[in-house]
Every structure is written in structure tokens, then in C-alpha cells.
Amino acid sequence: MFIETQATPNPATVKFLPGRAVMAEGTVDFETPEAGEASPLASALFALGDVAGVFFGSDFVSVTRAPGGMEWHELKPVVLGVIVDHFASGAPLMNADAATGSSPVIDDAPEDAEIVAQIEELLDSRIRPAVAGDGGDIVYRGFREGIVYLQMQGACSGCPSSTATLKNGIENLLKYYVPEVQEVRAV
């Protein structure tokens, strides 16, 4: 199995492309070893000790190295080995009892249903594909009083340029297409 690697805008995160589907639908972000127990692959990556985050996208795995741990030139071959071993073994990506869904942080008001639908459509069609290209995802967390709440995941979480992306890119796009949007905030 050949796995391609790509740098991301976040210097602590590398994107690994195994040349096959990783998630059939959606994404999953593991920010702690305890959360990673929901997945044999994430658990094995956290067991390396120098991994601070694991993110599964449709066709990639993003791994964030721990501060003060091994540098990427040392860690990358070890991570590659874990990913190859996992996919070669035929083990499931997620444990059977793992819950991967997440709910909004802010409950949307029923009268905002049309606005929320527009926001979610723009996220799905224009924003998520671009962010996935950088090894991450953005998850809708709610809309209240003109403010859209989004959660950055994978390589985007903790990325030095994530605030600029959120404010200069995503906020401007949403404001342009959905006049009711006044601001975008990360949660």
C-alpha cells in the first residue's frame, strides 16, 4: 500500500492519503487519547506517544504531533507504518459501539430554519471541500442573532492561519450570500 503525505497550513499536522476511502460519510476528530479509543486506528496512533490529535476525512487521515515530541522527519515513518498496518489488517476504522455524531452547541431558532439551511449548503458546497484539501473540516454548531458558530477540526484546529481563514474567508463568504449573517465565531 502506498500512502501519500501532504503538508498542511498547520505545521504540527500532516495529511496522510492512503489511496482509499477512510470515512464513508462525515468526519471524525479525536482530540485526546481517550476520545481515540473509539477507533482502533486512532488508538494506535495515540499510543505512539507523540501524537496530539487524529482526524479522519473521506479519503485521508490527518495527524497532529504533540508539542515537544518527535519532529515530523522522525514521526512520519512511524505513523505511516501504523496506518499501513491498520488498513492491511482489515480492522474496522471505528469500534462498533462508537458514536461519531455531534450536535449543535447553539439550538437554532425554528424561525431561522431557512437561514440555517443556506449556511449549511454553503458550508457543504464551497467551504468544506477547500478545508478538506488542507486536512481538516469545519462543523456547523449553530446560528443565533446573526452569529454563526463553527468548530474547526483536524489540521484546522489550532492552525496559525485558522483565525484569518475564519474571519477573512468564511465570514466574508457567508455574509455575501446570507445577509442575515453578521459574524462567524469559532467554538
N, C-alpha and C positions, 0 to 999 in steps of 0.2 A: 504494500500500500504506500503510495506517495502522498505526502501531506505538504501542501504549500503553506508558507508562512508570509504574513504581511505585517509591517509596522503599522501602528495606528497613530492618530494625533496625540494619544496619551502615551508618553514614553514608558510608563510602567506596564503597559498592556500590549500583547502580541496576539494577532488573529491567526488561528490555525484552520486551514481549509482541507478537510480530509477527502475531498472529491466525491462526496456522497451526502445524502440528506442527514442532518443531525436531528432537527426537530421537525416533525410532520406539520405542525402549526404552532404559531406563537413563539415565545422566547421564555427562557428561564434564567434568572440572575441569582447566583449564590454568593452572598457577601461574607459568609462565615463558614468555618468547617462544620458547624452544627447544621446549618442550612444545607450544606453539601451532602449530608447523609441521605438525602432524598434521591441521590443519584450515585450509582457505583463509579462512574467516570469522575464526577466532581469530587467524590470522597477520595479517590485515588490521587487526584491532583493536589488536593489539600494535604494529603498525607506526605507529600514531598517536603512540607515544612516552609518552603519559600514562596508559597502561593497565597495571595491575599484575596483573590476573587476569581470566580469562574462564571462564564456566561455562555449559554447555548443559543445560537441563532438557527435559521433554517438550514444553512449549509456550512456553518463554522462554529468554532469554539474559541472564545476569547479568554485569555488567561492574564491575570494581573499579578505581577510579582510583589512580594512583600518588601517594604522599605528596609534597607539594611541587609537584605538577603543576597543570594547569588545574583550576579549580573546576568543579563539575557544570554550572553555567549556561553555561559555555563549551564543555565537553566533550560534553555531551549531544547537541547538534545534529550534531556531527561523528560520534559513534557511531551515531546514527540513520541518517545518510547511508550509512555503511559497511554497516549491516545491510540497509537497503533495497536498495542496490546488489547485495549478495550474493544475496539471495533473488530479485531481479528478473533476475539473470543466469542463474539455473538451475544455478549451480555446485553441486557436492556439498558437503555440510556437512563431511565427513571425506574425507581422501585415501584412495584405495583400499587402500594398504598400512598404514594407521594401526591400531594396536592400542589399543582403548579399555578393555579389561578390566583389573581389578586383583585381586590375590589377597590373602587374609588376611595380616596381619602375624604373627599367632599361629596356629600349626597347632592346630586343635581336636582334643581327645582323642576317640577313637571312642566312648567311654562317655558323652560329653556330647552326642551327636547329637540326642537328644530335646530337651534344654535349648536347644541352638543353634537348632533348628527353631522353638521357641516364641519365642525372641528375634527371629529373622528375621521371623517372622509379625507380631509386634507392631511392628517397625520398618516393615514394608511397609504394614500396615493403619492404624496410628494415628500414627506419628511422621513418616514421610516426607511424607505429604500436607500436614501442617502446616508442615514445614520448607520444602517446595517453595513454599508460599504466601509465604514470606519470601525466595525467590530462592536457595535452597541445597539441600543434601542431606546426609544422614548415611549413611556407608557402614560396614557391619559389617566389623571387622578381626580379630575373634577373641574367644574365651572361654577363660579359664584360671583355675582356683582361685577361682571366684566373681567374677572381674573381667571385665567386658565392655569390649572395646576398640573405639572408634568413631572415625571420621575425619569431621570437619566439612568441608564443601566449599561452594564458591560464596560467597554472601553470609554464610554461617555461619562460614566460615573467617576468623578474625581479628575477628569481630564482638565488640564490647564486652560484649554480653549472652550470648555463647555458653557461657561457663562456667556461668552461672546456669541457662541452658536445659538444659545437660547434666546438672548436679547436681540442680537442683530439679524439673525436669520429667521428663526422660528416665530418670534414675536411679530416681526415685520410682515411675514407671510400671512400669519393668521389675522392680523389687523387689516391687511389689504383685502382679504377675501371674506372676512367675517367682521363687519363694522362694530358689532357689539363687544368684540374683544378689545380691552383696554390695556391689558398687561398679561405677561406669562411669568409664572414663578415656578422654580424647582422645589420639589418636596423631597 
